[in-house]
């Protein structure tokens, strides 16, 4: 991924009862993808701290973990870019 890109937007979301940091990271990625779609972007990069979450989102396989539904949403939405 290219470094030094331009920040076009930022978003804050408050949620309660999120089970663990991995779920938080996955949900933040989903919100970022949705924001990019709503802005009409045709290319974007999402940076995260968890390599596991990033790899799962880049994969085309079905994730059966606790965060599998969030990962599937990201995988389905990323095709819009």
PyMOL Python script that loads the backbone (N, CA, C, O; Angstrom):
from pymol import cmd

cmd.read_pdbstr("""\
ATOM      1  N   UNK A   1       0.836  -1.174   0.000  1.00  0.00           N
ATOM      2  CA  UNK A   1       0.000   0.000   0.000  1.00  0.00           C
ATOM      3  C   UNK A   1       0.883   1.239   0.000  1.00  0.00           C
ATOM      4  O   UNK A   1       1.946   1.267   0.620  1.00  0.00           O
ATOM      5  N   UNK A   2       0.430   2.235  -0.690  1.00  0.00           N
ATOM      6  CA  UNK A   2       1.165   3.486  -0.783  1.00  0.00           C
ATOM      7  C   UNK A   2       1.089   4.250   0.534  1.00  0.00           C
ATOM      8  O   UNK A   2       0.023   4.344   1.142  1.00  0.00           O
ATOM      9  N   UNK A   3       2.185   4.778   0.958  1.00  0.00           N
ATOM     10  CA  UNK A   3       2.236   5.579   2.187  1.00  0.00           C
ATOM     11  C   UNK A   3       2.158   7.058   1.838  1.00  0.00           C
ATOM     12  O   UNK A   3       2.473   7.457   0.717  1.00  0.00           O
ATOM     13  N   UNK A   4       1.744   7.856   2.790  1.00  0.00           N
ATOM     14  CA  UNK A   4       1.732   9.292   2.595  1.00  0.00           C
ATOM     15  C   UNK A   4       0.531   9.777   1.805  1.00  0.00           C
ATOM     16  O   UNK A   4       0.589  10.832   1.172  1.00  0.00           O
ATOM     17  N   UNK A   5      -0.558   9.021   1.835  1.00  0.00           N
ATOM     18  CA  UNK A   5      -1.771   9.425   1.133  1.00  0.00           C
ATOM     19  C   UNK A   5      -2.462  10.575   1.825  1.00  0.00           C
ATOM     20  O   UNK A   5      -2.034  11.046   2.879  1.00  0.00           O
ATOM     21  N   UNK A   6      -3.520  11.008   1.217  1.00  0.00           N
ATOM     22  CA  UNK A   6      -4.279  12.135   1.735  1.00  0.00           C
ATOM     23  C   UNK A   6      -5.437  11.633   2.593  1.00  0.00           C
ATOM     24  O   UNK A   6      -6.135  10.696   2.204  1.00  0.00           O
ATOM     25  N   UNK A   7      -5.642  12.242   3.742  1.00  0.00           N
ATOM     26  CA  UNK A   7      -6.774  11.889   4.594  1.00  0.00           C
ATOM     27  C   UNK A   7      -7.953  12.732   4.157  1.00  0.00           C
ATOM     28  O   UNK A   7      -7.915  13.959   4.251  1.00  0.00           O
ATOM     29  N   UNK A   8      -9.003  12.076   3.677  1.00  0.00           N
ATOM     30  CA  UNK A   8     -10.184  12.770   3.182  1.00  0.00           C
ATOM     31  C   UNK A   8     -11.283  12.887   4.220  1.00  0.00           C
ATOM     32  O   UNK A   8     -12.105  13.801   4.158  1.00  0.00           O
ATOM     33  N   UNK A   9     -11.303  11.970   5.172  1.00  0.00           N
ATOM     34  CA  UNK A   9     -12.369  11.972   6.179  1.00  0.00           C
ATOM     35  C   UNK A   9     -11.929  11.170   7.387  1.00  0.00           C
ATOM     36  O   UNK A   9     -11.013  10.352   7.311  1.00  0.00           O
ATOM     37  N   UNK A  10     -12.587  11.414   8.486  1.00  0.00           N
ATOM     38  CA  UNK A  10     -12.427  10.582   9.672  1.00  0.00           C
ATOM     39  C   UNK A  10     -13.804  10.443  10.306  1.00  0.00           C
ATOM     40  O   UNK A  10     -14.701  11.248  10.056  1.00  0.00           O
ATOM     41  N   UNK A  11     -13.956   9.430  11.112  1.00  0.00           N
ATOM     42  CA  UNK A  11     -15.261   9.146  11.694  1.00  0.00           C
ATOM     43  C   UNK A  11     -15.069   8.595  13.097  1.00  0.00           C
ATOM     44  O   UNK A  11     -14.107   7.878  13.370  1.00  0.00           O
ATOM     45  N   UNK A  12     -15.976   8.932  13.963  1.00  0.00           N
ATOM     46  CA  UNK A  12     -15.978   8.400  15.319  1.00  0.00           C
ATOM     47  C   UNK A  12     -17.289   7.674  15.553  1.00  0.00           C
ATOM     48  O   UNK A  12     -18.355   8.159  15.175  1.00  0.00           O
ATOM     49  N   UNK A  13     -17.205   6.513  16.174  1.00  0.00           N
ATOM     50  CA  UNK A  13     -18.408   5.753  16.502  1.00  0.00           C
ATOM     51  C   UNK A  13     -18.278   5.261  17.937  1.00  0.00           C
ATOM     52  O   UNK A  13     -17.220   4.779  18.340  1.00  0.00           O
ATOM     53  N   UNK A  14     -19.332   5.381  18.691  1.00  0.00           N
ATOM     54  CA  UNK A  14     -19.342   4.913  20.071  1.00  0.00           C
ATOM     55  C   UNK A  14     -20.219   3.668  20.138  1.00  0.00           C
ATOM     56  O   UNK A  14     -21.378   3.679  19.721  1.00  0.00           O
ATOM     57  N   UNK A  15     -19.642   2.605  20.667  1.00  0.00           N
ATOM     58  CA  UNK A  15     -20.368   1.345  20.810  1.00  0.00           C
ATOM     59  C   UNK A  15     -20.115   0.781  22.198  1.00  0.00           C
ATOM     60  O   UNK A  15     -19.040   0.963  22.771  1.00  0.00           O
ATOM     61  N   UNK A  16     -21.090   0.114  22.716  1.00  0.00           N
ATOM     62  CA  UNK A  16     -20.904  -0.555  23.996  1.00  0.00           C
ATOM     63  C   UNK A  16     -21.043  -2.054  23.788  1.00  0.00           C
ATOM     64  O   UNK A  16     -21.611  -2.512  22.797  1.00  0.00           O
ATOM     65  N   UNK A  17     -20.532  -2.779  24.710  1.00  0.00           N
ATOM     66  CA  UNK A  17     -20.646  -4.236  24.727  1.00  0.00           C
ATOM     67  C   UNK A  17     -19.964  -4.933  23.553  1.00  0.00           C
ATOM     68  O   UNK A  17     -20.475  -5.931  23.046  1.00  0.00           O
ATOM     69  N   UNK A  18     -18.823  -4.419  23.119  1.00  0.00           N
ATOM     70  CA  UNK A  18     -18.028  -5.122  22.117  1.00  0.00           C
ATOM     71  C   UNK A  18     -17.134  -6.092  22.876  1.00  0.00           C
ATOM     72  O   UNK A  18     -16.456  -5.710  23.830  1.00  0.00           O
ATOM     73  N   UNK A  19     -17.140  -7.341  22.447  1.00  0.00           N
ATOM     74  CA  UNK A  19     -16.550  -8.429  23.217  1.00  0.00           C
ATOM     75  C   UNK A  19     -15.038  -8.355  23.396  1.00  0.00           C
ATOM     76  O   UNK A  19     -14.539  -8.647  24.483  1.00  0.00           O
ATOM     77  N   UNK A  20     -14.295  -7.971  22.359  1.00  0.00           N
ATOM     78  CA  UNK A  20     -12.841  -8.010  22.460  1.00  0.00           C
ATOM     79  C   UNK A  20     -12.190  -7.062  21.452  1.00  0.00           C
ATOM     80  O   UNK A  20     -12.876  -6.533  20.577  1.00  0.00           O
ATOM     81  N   UNK A  21     -10.883  -6.841  21.561  1.00  0.00           N
ATOM     82  CA  UNK A  21     -10.198  -5.918  20.644  1.00  0.00           C
ATOM     83  C   UNK A  21     -10.278  -6.334  19.172  1.00  0.00           C
ATOM     84  O   UNK A  21     -10.340  -5.469  18.299  1.00  0.00           O
ATOM     85  N   UNK A  22     -10.279  -7.623  18.881  1.00  0.00           N
ATOM     86  CA  UNK A  22     -10.381  -8.075  17.491  1.00  0.00           C
ATOM     87  C   UNK A  22     -11.712  -7.678  16.876  1.00  0.00           C
ATOM     88  O   UNK A  22     -11.768  -7.277  15.713  1.00  0.00           O
ATOM     89  N   UNK A  23     -12.767  -7.786  17.640  1.00  0.00           N
ATOM     90  CA  UNK A  23     -14.079  -7.377  17.157  1.00  0.00           C
ATOM     91  C   UNK A  23     -14.099  -5.877  16.912  1.00  0.00           C
ATOM     92  O   UNK A  23     -14.665  -5.417  15.920  1.00  0.00           O
ATOM     93  N   UNK A  24     -13.491  -5.120  17.798  1.00  0.00           N
ATOM     94  CA  UNK A  24     -13.412  -3.677  17.639  1.00  0.00           C
ATOM     95  C   UNK A  24     -12.660  -3.314  16.364  1.00  0.00           C
ATOM     96  O   UNK A  24     -13.103  -2.455  15.602  1.00  0.00           O
ATOM     97  N   UNK A  25     -11.537  -3.962  16.135  1.00  0.00           N
ATOM     98  CA  UNK A  25     -10.725  -3.699  14.941  1.00  0.00           C
ATOM     99  C   UNK A  25     -11.488  -4.049  13.665  1.00  0.00           C
ATOM    100  O   UNK A  25     -11.459  -3.290  12.697  1.00  0.00           O
ATOM    101  N   UNK A  26     -12.167  -5.186  13.662  1.00  0.00           N
ATOM    102  CA  UNK A  26     -12.940  -5.598  12.486  1.00  0.00           C
ATOM    103  C   UNK A  26     -14.093  -4.637  12.233  1.00  0.00           C
ATOM    104  O   UNK A  26     -14.350  -4.265  11.088  1.00  0.00           O
ATOM    105  N   UNK A  27     -14.777  -4.239  13.274  1.00  0.00           N
ATOM    106  CA  UNK A  27     -15.906  -3.323  13.124  1.00  0.00           C
ATOM    107  C   UNK A  27     -15.435  -1.955  12.618  1.00  0.00           C
ATOM    108  O   UNK A  27     -16.116  -1.329  11.805  1.00  0.00           O
ATOM    109  N   UNK A  28     -14.290  -1.494  13.088  1.00  0.00           N
ATOM    110  CA  UNK A  28     -13.731  -0.216  12.612  1.00  0.00           C
ATOM    111  C   UNK A  28     -13.411  -0.303  11.125  1.00  0.00           C
ATOM    112  O   UNK A  28     -13.637   0.653  10.384  1.00  0.00           O
ATOM    113  N   UNK A  29     -12.886  -1.443  10.685  1.00  0.00           N
ATOM    114  CA  UNK A  29     -12.610  -1.640   9.257  1.00  0.00           C
ATOM    115  C   UNK A  29     -13.881  -1.616   8.435  1.00  0.00           C
ATOM    116  O   UNK A  29     -13.912  -1.025   7.355  1.00  0.00           O
ATOM    117  N   UNK A  30     -14.936  -2.256   8.938  1.00  0.00           N
ATOM    118  CA  UNK A  30     -16.223  -2.256   8.241  1.00  0.00           C
ATOM    119  C   UNK A  30     -16.764  -0.840   8.114  1.00  0.00           C
ATOM    120  O   UNK A  30     -17.250  -0.455   7.051  1.00  0.00           O
ATOM    121  N   UNK A  31     -16.683  -0.063   9.187  1.00  0.00           N
ATOM    122  CA  UNK A  31     -17.156   1.313   9.148  1.00  0.00           C
ATOM    123  C   UNK A  31     -16.340   2.149   8.155  1.00  0.00           C
ATOM    124  O   UNK A  31     -16.896   3.012   7.476  1.00  0.00           O
ATOM    125  N   UNK A  32     -15.042   1.904   8.066  1.00  0.00           N
ATOM    126  CA  UNK A  32     -14.188   2.631   7.121  1.00  0.00           C
ATOM    127  C   UNK A  32     -14.580   2.322   5.684  1.00  0.00           C
ATOM    128  O   UNK A  32     -14.654   3.225   4.851  1.00  0.00           O
ATOM    129  N   UNK A  33     -14.830   1.052   5.390  1.00  0.00           N
ATOM    130  CA  UNK A  33     -15.237   0.661   4.034  1.00  0.00           C
ATOM    131  C   UNK A  33     -16.582   1.294   3.686  1.00  0.00           C
ATOM    132  O   UNK A  33     -16.758   1.802   2.578  1.00  0.00           O
ATOM    133  N   UNK A  34     -17.520   1.267   4.612  1.00  0.00           N
ATOM    134  CA  UNK A  34     -18.831   1.881   4.368  1.00  0.00           C
ATOM    135  C   UNK A  34     -18.700   3.384   4.133  1.00  0.00           C
ATOM    136  O   UNK A  34     -19.395   3.941   3.283  1.00  0.00           O
ATOM    137  N   UNK A  35     -17.820   4.039   4.874  1.00  0.00           N
ATOM    138  CA  UNK A  35     -17.596   5.470   4.694  1.00  0.00           C
ATOM    139  C   UNK A  35     -17.036   5.752   3.301  1.00  0.00           C
ATOM    140  O   UNK A  35     -17.476   6.681   2.625  1.00  0.00           O
ATOM    141  N   UNK A  36     -16.074   4.952   2.882  1.00  0.00           N
ATOM    142  CA  UNK A  36     -15.498   5.118   1.547  1.00  0.00           C
ATOM    143  C   UNK A  36     -16.537   4.961   0.450  1.00  0.00           C
ATOM    144  O   UNK A  36     -16.529   5.711  -0.526  1.00  0.00           O
ATOM    145  N   UNK A  37     -17.430   3.991   0.602  1.00  0.00           N
ATOM    146  CA  UNK A  37     -18.505   3.782  -0.372  1.00  0.00           C
ATOM    147  C   UNK A  37     -19.444   4.980  -0.388  1.00  0.00           C
ATOM    148  O   UNK A  37     -19.820   5.467  -1.454  1.00  0.00           O
ATOM    149  N   UNK A  38     -19.819   5.452   0.794  1.00  0.00           N
ATOM    150  CA  UNK A  38     -20.753   6.583   0.862  1.00  0.00           C
ATOM    151  C   UNK A  38     -20.144   7.861   0.280  1.00  0.00           C
ATOM    152  O   UNK A  38     -20.870   8.746  -0.174  1.00  0.00           O
ATOM    153  N   UNK A  39     -18.810   7.955   0.295  1.00  0.00           N
ATOM    154  CA  UNK A  39     -18.139   9.111  -0.288  1.00  0.00           C
ATOM    155  C   UNK A  39     -17.925   8.962  -1.791  1.00  0.00           C
ATOM    156  O   UNK A  39     -17.477   9.898  -2.453  1.00  0.00           O
ATOM    157  N   UNK A  40     -18.245   7.790  -2.327  1.00  0.00           N
ATOM    158  CA  UNK A  40     -18.084   7.561  -3.759  1.00  0.00           C
ATOM    159  C   UNK A  40     -16.652   7.319  -4.200  1.00  0.00           C
ATOM    160  O   UNK A  40     -16.317   7.539  -5.364  1.00  0.00           O
ATOM    161  N   UNK A  41     -15.802   6.868  -3.283  1.00  0.00           N
ATOM    162  CA  UNK A  41     -14.409   6.616  -3.639  1.00  0.00           C
ATOM    163  C   UNK A  41     -14.302   5.369  -4.503  1.00  0.00           C
ATOM    164  O   UNK A  41     -15.066   4.419  -4.330  1.00  0.00           O
ATOM    165  N   UNK A  42     -13.345   5.373  -5.441  1.00  0.00           N
ATOM    166  CA  UNK A  42     -13.129   4.167  -6.243  1.00  0.00           C
ATOM    167  C   UNK A  42     -11.861   3.428  -5.817  1.00  0.00           C
ATOM    168  O   UNK A  42     -11.569   2.342  -6.317  1.00  0.00           O
ATOM    169  N   UNK A  43     -11.111   4.027  -4.887  1.00  0.00           N
ATOM    170  CA  UNK A  43      -9.911   3.389  -4.346  1.00  0.00           C
ATOM    171  C   UNK A  43      -9.679   3.937  -2.952  1.00  0.00           C
ATOM    172  O   UNK A  43      -9.827   5.136  -2.715  1.00  0.00           O
ATOM    173  N   UNK A  44      -9.315   3.058  -2.031  1.00  0.00           N
ATOM    174  CA  UNK A  44      -8.996   3.513  -0.685  1.00  0.00           C
ATOM    175  C   UNK A  44      -8.150   2.466   0.019  1.00  0.00           C
ATOM    176  O   UNK A  44      -8.140   1.296  -0.361  1.00  0.00           O
ATOM    177  N   UNK A  45      -7.456   2.897   1.027  1.00  0.00           N
ATOM    178  CA  UNK A  45      -6.678   1.994   1.859  1.00  0.00           C
ATOM    179  C   UNK A  45      -7.137   2.123   3.294  1.00  0.00           C
ATOM    180  O   UNK A  45      -7.397   3.222   3.782  1.00  0.00           O
ATOM    181  N   UNK A  46      -7.232   0.990   3.960  1.00  0.00           N
ATOM    182  CA  UNK A  46      -7.613   0.979   5.372  1.00  0.00           C
ATOM    183  C   UNK A  46      -6.439   0.393   6.137  1.00  0.00           C
ATOM    184  O   UNK A  46      -5.984  -0.709   5.832  1.00  0.00           O
ATOM    185  N   UNK A  47      -5.954   1.114   7.114  1.00  0.00           N
ATOM    186  CA  UNK A  47      -4.808   0.682   7.904  1.00  0.00           C
ATOM    187  C   UNK A  47      -5.306   0.252   9.270  1.00  0.00           C
ATOM    188  O   UNK A  47      -6.134   0.929   9.880  1.00  0.00           O
ATOM    189  N   UNK A  48      -4.799  -0.878   9.751  1.00  0.00           N
ATOM    190  CA  UNK A  48      -5.197  -1.369  11.060  1.00  0.00           C
ATOM    191  C   UNK A  48      -4.015  -1.934  11.815  1.00  0.00           C
ATOM    192  O   UNK A  48      -2.943  -2.145  11.247  1.00  0.00           O
ATOM    193  N   UNK A  49      -4.216  -2.176  13.095  1.00  0.00           N
ATOM    194  CA  UNK A  49      -3.150  -2.700  13.947  1.00  0.00           C
ATOM    195  C   UNK A  49      -3.059  -4.225  13.927  1.00  0.00           C
ATOM    196  O   UNK A  49      -2.002  -4.784  14.221  1.00  0.00           O
ATOM    197  N   UNK A  50      -4.142  -4.894  13.588  1.00  0.00           N
ATOM    198  CA  UNK A  50      -4.184  -6.347  13.686  1.00  0.00           C
ATOM    199  C   UNK A  50      -3.920  -7.006  12.334  1.00  0.00           C
ATOM    200  O   UNK A  50      -4.742  -6.922  11.421  1.00  0.00           O
ATOM    201  N   UNK A  51      -2.763  -7.665  12.214  1.00  0.00           N
ATOM    202  CA  UNK A  51      -2.445  -8.378  10.977  1.00  0.00           C
ATOM    203  C   UNK A  51      -3.468  -9.477  10.705  1.00  0.00           C
ATOM    204  O   UNK A  51      -3.803  -9.743   9.550  1.00  0.00           O
ATOM    205  N   UNK A  52      -3.956 -10.106  11.746  1.00  0.00           N
ATOM    206  CA  UNK A  52      -4.939 -11.177  11.581  1.00  0.00           C
ATOM    207  C   UNK A  52      -6.195 -10.656  10.904  1.00  0.00           C
ATOM    208  O   UNK A  52      -6.696 -11.278   9.968  1.00  0.00           O
ATOM    209  N   UNK A  53      -6.704  -9.535  11.359  1.00  0.00           N
ATOM    210  CA  UNK A  53      -7.914  -8.950  10.781  1.00  0.00           C
ATOM    211  C   UNK A  53      -7.653  -8.548   9.334  1.00  0.00           C
ATOM    212  O   UNK A  53      -8.484  -8.805   8.463  1.00  0.00           O
ATOM    213  N   UNK A  54      -6.520  -7.927   9.070  1.00  0.00           N
ATOM    214  CA  UNK A  54      -6.186  -7.496   7.712  1.00  0.00           C
ATOM    215  C   UNK A  54      -6.118  -8.696   6.777  1.00  0.00           C
ATOM    216  O   UNK A  54      -6.669  -8.651   5.678  1.00  0.00           O
ATOM    217  N   UNK A  55      -5.456  -9.759   7.193  1.00  0.00           N
ATOM    218  CA  UNK A  55      -5.345 -10.962   6.357  1.00  0.00           C
ATOM    219  C   UNK A  55      -6.710 -11.593   6.105  1.00  0.00           C
ATOM    220  O   UNK A  55      -6.990 -12.042   4.993  1.00  0.00           O
ATOM    221  N   UNK A  56      -7.553 -11.629   7.119  1.00  0.00           N
ATOM    222  CA  UNK A  56      -8.894 -12.199   6.951  1.00  0.00           C
ATOM    223  C   UNK A  56      -9.711 -11.381   5.959  1.00  0.00           C
ATOM    224  O   UNK A  56     -10.459 -11.947   5.162  1.00  0.00           O
ATOM    225  N   UNK A  57      -9.580 -10.067   5.998  1.00  0.00           N
ATOM    226  CA  UNK A  57     -10.322  -9.203   5.083  1.00  0.00           C
ATOM    227  C   UNK A  57      -9.815  -9.339   3.654  1.00  0.00           C
ATOM    228  O   UNK A  57     -10.598  -9.247   2.709  1.00  0.00           O
ATOM    229  N   UNK A  58      -8.524  -9.555   3.486  1.00  0.00           N
ATOM    230  CA  UNK A  58      -7.947  -9.699   2.154  1.00  0.00           C
ATOM    231  C   UNK A  58      -8.218 -11.077   1.564  1.00  0.00           C
ATOM    232  O   UNK A  58      -8.156 -11.249   0.346  1.00  0.00           O
ATOM    233  N   UNK A  59      -8.508 -12.036   2.388  1.00  0.00           N
ATOM    234  CA  UNK A  59      -8.772 -13.396   1.943  1.00  0.00           C
ATOM    235  C   UNK A  59     -10.121 -13.482   1.229  1.00  0.00           C
ATOM    236  O   UNK A  59     -10.995 -12.636   1.415  1.00  0.00           O
ATOM    237  N   UNK A  60     -10.268 -14.518   0.412  1.00  0.00           N
ATOM    238  CA  UNK A  60     -11.561 -14.770  -0.219  1.00  0.00           C
ATOM    239  C   UNK A  60     -12.278 -15.931   0.466  1.00  0.00           C
ATOM    240  O   UNK A  60     -13.416 -16.253   0.123  1.00  0.00           O
ATOM    241  N   UNK A  61     -11.615 -16.554   1.428  1.00  0.00           N
ATOM    242  CA  UNK A  61     -12.193 -17.681   2.137  1.00  0.00           C
ATOM    243  C   UNK A  61     -13.241 -17.262   3.153  1.00  0.00           C
ATOM    244  O   UNK A  61     -13.318 -16.098   3.544  1.00  0.00           O
ATOM    245  N   UNK A  62     -14.036 -18.220   3.570  1.00  0.00           N
ATOM    246  CA  UNK A  62     -15.071 -17.968   4.576  1.00  0.00           C
ATOM    247  C   UNK A  62     -14.438 -18.056   5.959  1.00  0.00           C
ATOM    248  O   UNK A  62     -13.774 -19.038   6.291  1.00  0.00           O
ATOM    249  N   UNK A  63     -14.650 -17.034   6.746  1.00  0.00           N
ATOM    250  CA  UNK A  63     -14.115 -16.987   8.100  1.00  0.00           C
ATOM    251  C   UNK A  63     -15.194 -17.483   9.059  1.00  0.00           C
ATOM    252  O   UNK A  63     -16.305 -16.953   9.078  1.00  0.00           O
ATOM    253  N   UNK A  64     -14.867 -18.490   9.847  1.00  0.00           N
ATOM    254  CA  UNK A  64     -15.846 -19.066  10.770  1.00  0.00           C
ATOM    255  C   UNK A  64     -15.588 -18.665  12.220  1.00  0.00           C
ATOM    256  O   UNK A  64     -16.099 -19.296  13.145  1.00  0.00           O
ATOM    257  N   UNK A  65     -14.802 -17.626  12.411  1.00  0.00           N
ATOM    258  CA  UNK A  65     -14.514 -17.169  13.764  1.00  0.00           C
ATOM    259  C   UNK A  65     -15.674 -16.336  14.295  1.00  0.00           C
ATOM    260  O   UNK A  65     -16.685 -16.156  13.616  1.00  0.00           O
ATOM    261  N   UNK A  66     -15.517 -15.838  15.501  1.00  0.00           N
ATOM    262  CA  UNK A  66     -16.540 -15.016  16.147  1.00  0.00           C
ATOM    263  C   UNK A  66     -16.838 -13.764  15.321  1.00  0.00           C
ATOM    264  O   UNK A  66     -17.975 -13.294  15.291  1.00  0.00           O
ATOM    265  N   UNK A  67     -15.828 -13.234  14.661  1.00  0.00           N
ATOM    266  CA  UNK A  67     -16.012 -12.015  13.867  1.00  0.00           C
ATOM    267  C   UNK A  67     -16.274 -12.314  12.385  1.00  0.00           C
ATOM    268  O   UNK A  67     -16.181 -11.420  11.544  1.00  0.00           O
ATOM    269  N   UNK A  68     -16.595 -13.546  12.078  1.00  0.00           N
ATOM    270  CA  UNK A  68     -16.797 -13.970  10.697  1.00  0.00           C
ATOM    271  C   UNK A  68     -17.822 -13.148   9.933  1.00  0.00           C
ATOM    272  O   UNK A  68     -17.618 -12.849   8.757  1.00  0.00           O
ATOM    273  N   UNK A  69     -18.912 -12.781  10.575  1.00  0.00           N
ATOM    274  CA  UNK A  69     -19.960 -12.002   9.897  1.00  0.00           C
ATOM    275  C   UNK A  69     -19.442 -10.620   9.505  1.00  0.00           C
ATOM    276  O   UNK A  69     -19.753 -10.122   8.423  1.00  0.00           O
ATOM    277  N   UNK A  70     -18.663 -10.008  10.374  1.00  0.00           N
ATOM    278  CA  UNK A  70     -18.098  -8.687  10.061  1.00  0.00           C
ATOM    279  C   UNK A  70     -17.101  -8.814   8.912  1.00  0.00           C
ATOM    280  O   UNK A  70     -17.092  -7.986   8.002  1.00  0.00           O
ATOM    281  N   UNK A  71     -16.267  -9.843   8.953  1.00  0.00           N
ATOM    282  CA  UNK A  71     -15.277 -10.072   7.892  1.00  0.00           C
ATOM    283  C   UNK A  71     -15.983 -10.303   6.562  1.00  0.00           C
ATOM    284  O   UNK A  71     -15.561  -9.754   5.544  1.00  0.00           O
ATOM    285  N   UNK A  72     -17.052 -11.106   6.547  1.00  0.00           N
ATOM    286  CA  UNK A  72     -17.801 -11.353   5.308  1.00  0.00           C
ATOM    287  C   UNK A  72     -18.389 -10.060   4.757  1.00  0.00           C
ATOM    288  O   UNK A  72     -18.389  -9.858   3.543  1.00  0.00           O
ATOM    289  N   UNK A  73     -18.889  -9.185   5.619  1.00  0.00           N
ATOM    290  CA  UNK A  73     -19.409  -7.893   5.167  1.00  0.00           C
ATOM    291  C   UNK A  73     -18.309  -7.078   4.489  1.00  0.00           C
ATOM    292  O   UNK A  73     -18.532  -6.493   3.430  1.00  0.00           O
ATOM    293  N   UNK A  74     -17.140  -7.041   5.090  1.00  0.00           N
ATOM    294  CA  UNK A  74     -16.016  -6.301   4.495  1.00  0.00           C
ATOM    295  C   UNK A  74     -15.630  -6.922   3.160  1.00  0.00           C
ATOM    296  O   UNK A  74     -15.426  -6.202   2.182  1.00  0.00           O
ATOM    297  N   UNK A  75     -15.525  -8.252   3.102  1.00  0.00           N
ATOM    298  CA  UNK A  75     -15.159  -8.927   1.871  1.00  0.00           C
ATOM    299  C   UNK A  75     -16.167  -8.631   0.753  1.00  0.00           C
ATOM    300  O   UNK A  75     -15.773  -8.425  -0.395  1.00  0.00           O
ATOM    301  N   UNK A  76     -17.440  -8.608   1.077  1.00  0.00           N
ATOM    302  CA  UNK A  76     -18.472  -8.325   0.071  1.00  0.00           C
ATOM    303  C   UNK A  76     -18.438  -6.870  -0.383  1.00  0.00           C
ATOM    304  O   UNK A  76     -18.622  -6.588  -1.567  1.00  0.00           O
ATOM    305  N   UNK A  77     -18.208  -5.952   0.538  1.00  0.00           N
ATOM    306  CA  UNK A  77     -18.228  -4.530   0.204  1.00  0.00           C
ATOM    307  C   UNK A  77     -16.963  -4.072  -0.518  1.00  0.00           C
ATOM    308  O   UNK A  77     -17.015  -3.124  -1.302  1.00  0.00           O
ATOM    309  N   UNK A  78     -15.843  -4.721  -0.270  1.00  0.00           N
ATOM    310  CA  UNK A  78     -14.591  -4.260  -0.879  1.00  0.00           C
ATOM    311  C   UNK A  78     -14.597  -4.399  -2.399  1.00  0.00           C
ATOM    312  O   UNK A  78     -13.799  -3.754  -3.080  1.00  0.00           O
ATOM    313  N   UNK A  79     -15.477  -5.223  -2.932  1.00  0.00           N
ATOM    314  CA  UNK A  79     -15.577  -5.383  -4.390  1.00  0.00           C
ATOM    315  C   UNK A  79     -16.113  -4.123  -5.063  1.00  0.00           C
ATOM    316  O   UNK A  79     -16.018  -3.996  -6.284  1.00  0.00           O
ATOM    317  N   UNK A  80     -16.659  -3.212  -4.314  1.00  0.00           N
ATOM    318  CA  UNK A  80     -17.173  -1.960  -4.890  1.00  0.00           C
ATOM    319  C   UNK A  80     -16.071  -0.977  -5.243  1.00  0.00           C
ATOM    320  O   UNK A  80     -16.332   0.040  -5.886  1.00  0.00           O
ATOM    321  N   UNK A  81     -14.839  -1.265  -4.831  1.00  0.00           N
ATOM    322  CA  UNK A  81     -13.728  -0.364  -5.131  1.00  0.00           C
ATOM    323  C   UNK A  81     -12.969  -0.864  -6.342  1.00  0.00           C
ATOM    324  O   UNK A  81     -11.992  -0.241  -6.759  1.00  0.00           O
TER     325      UNK A  81
END
""", "prot")
cmd.dss("prot")
cmd.show_as("cartoon", "prot")
cmd.util.cbc("prot")
cmd.orient("prot")
